[in-house]
């Protein structure tokens, strides 16, 4: 059974579990470390997300497994999370996919953002290029594109 803990973020209490679950096996990065990272970058990130719809890319078995897009806010969300209906011309459900099916699009999008915003965005992982910029990590540590 996973150990649940309660953390406080921005004056709000949040129940979390599986903090030791490894999400990125190649580097041993855990769910707890991801939560910590998101808390630390939240002052920069949250103003851009305020009052915008969000879709989560979920990896139930870690990044090496299949993923799906969660477009509806889960019923187990904290009561203080506000939701609203977002209308669409068509109904789209959660779709299982793989990195291999999406990496060409992800790379193209990241490179386009870097081209359009060179002072703010970088799509290559080299540390020297990233200073003071947002890294769009399209590669998911996949080095096969270098061949």
C-alpha positions in Angstrom: 0.0 0.0 0.0 1.3 3.4 -0.9 2.0 5.8 2.0 -0.1 9.0 1.8 1.2 12.2 3.2 -0.3 15.7 3.3 1.7 18.7 2.1 0.9 22.4 2.2 1.4 24.4 -1.0 0.4 28.1 -1.1 -1.6 27.7 2.0 -3.6 24.8 0.6 -3.4 21.2 1.9 -2.9 18.5 -0.6 -2.8 14.7 -0.1 -0.1 12.9 -2.2 1.1 9.4 -2.3 3.8 7.2 -3.9 6.5 9.9 -3.4 9.3 7.3 -3.9 7.8 6.0 -7.1 10.5 6.3 -9.8 9.0 8.1 -12.8 12.3 8.5 -14.8 14.2 5.2 -14.4 17.3 6.2 -16.4 18.1 8.9 -13.8 16.1 7.7 -10.8 13.9 10.8 -10.7 11.0 10.2 -8.3 7.4 11.5 -8.0 8.4 13.4 -4.9 11.3 15.1 -6.7 8.9 16.1 -9.5 6.4 17.6 -7.1 9.3 19.5 -5.4 10.5 20.8 -8.8 7.0 21.9 -9.8 6.5 23.7 -6.4 9.8 25.5 -7.0 9.0 26.7 -10.5 5.4 27.5 -9.8 5.9 31.3 -9.3 7.1 31.4 -12.9 4.8 28.9 -14.4 1.4 29.5 -12.7 0.8 33.0 -14.1 0.9 31.5 -17.6 -1.6 28.8 -16.6 -4.1 30.9 -14.7 -7.7 30.6 -16.1 -6.6 28.3 -18.9 -7.8 24.8 -19.7 -5.2 22.1 -19.0 -4.7 18.6 -20.3 -2.5 16.2 -18.4 -0.2 13.7 -20.0 -0.4 10.7 -17.7 2.2 8.0 -17.3 0.7 5.4 -14.9 3.7 3.1 -15.2 6.4 5.8 -15.6 7.8 7.5 -18.7 8.9 4.2 -20.3 5.3 2.9 -20.4 2.3 3.9 -22.3 0.7 7.3 -21.6 -2.7 8.9 -22.1 -4.1 12.4 -22.1 -6.4 13.3 -19.3 -8.7 16.1 -20.5 -11.2 16.0 -17.7 -10.4 17.0 -14.1 -10.6 13.9 -12.0 -13.4 13.6 -9.4 -10.8 13.0 -6.6 -9.4 16.6 -7.1 -9.1 18.8 -4.0 -12.4 20.8 -3.4 -10.5 24.1 -3.8 -9.6 23.3 -7.5 -12.0 25.3 -9.7 -13.3 23.8 -12.9 -15.4 25.0 -15.8 -16.7 23.4 -18.9 -14.7 23.8 -22.1 -16.7 23.3 -25.2 -15.4 21.6 -28.3 -16.7 20.9 -31.8 -16.1 17.2 -31.3 -15.8 14.8 -28.4 -12.3 13.5 -27.8 -11.6 11.0 -25.2 -8.3 9.9 -23.5 -6.1 8.3 -26.2 -3.3 5.9 -25.4 -0.3 6.7 -27.5 3.5 6.3 -27.4 6.5 8.6 -27.6 7.5 7.1 -31.0 4.2 8.2 -32.4 4.5 11.8 -31.2 8.2 12.7 -31.1 8.4 14.1 -34.6 5.6 16.5 -33.8 7.0 17.3 -30.4 10.5 18.1 -31.9 9.0 20.3 -34.6 6.9 22.2 -32.1 9.9 22.7 -29.7 12.1 23.9 -32.6 9.4 26.3 -33.8 9.1 27.8 -30.3 12.9 28.2 -30.1 12.9 29.9 -33.5 10.1 32.2 -32.7 11.4 33.1 -29.2 15.2 32.6 -29.2 15.7 34.8 -26.1 13.3 32.7 -24.1 13.1 29.2 -25.4 15.6 26.4 -26.2 14.9 23.0 -27.6 18.3 21.5 -27.2 19.4 20.1 -23.9 23.0 21.4 -23.8 23.4 23.1 -20.5 25.3 26.1 -22.0 22.3 26.9 -24.1 19.7 26.7 -21.3 20.9 29.5 -19.0 17.9 31.7 -18.3 15.6 30.0 -20.9 12.8 27.6 -20.8 13.8 24.1 -22.1 11.2 22.4 -24.2 12.3 18.8 -23.7 10.8 17.1 -26.7 13.4 14.3 -26.7 12.5 12.5 -23.5 16.2 11.6 -23.3 15.9 9.7 -26.6 19.2 9.9 -28.3 18.2 7.8 -31.4 17.5 11.1 -33.3 21.2 11.9 -33.2 22.1 9.0 -35.5 
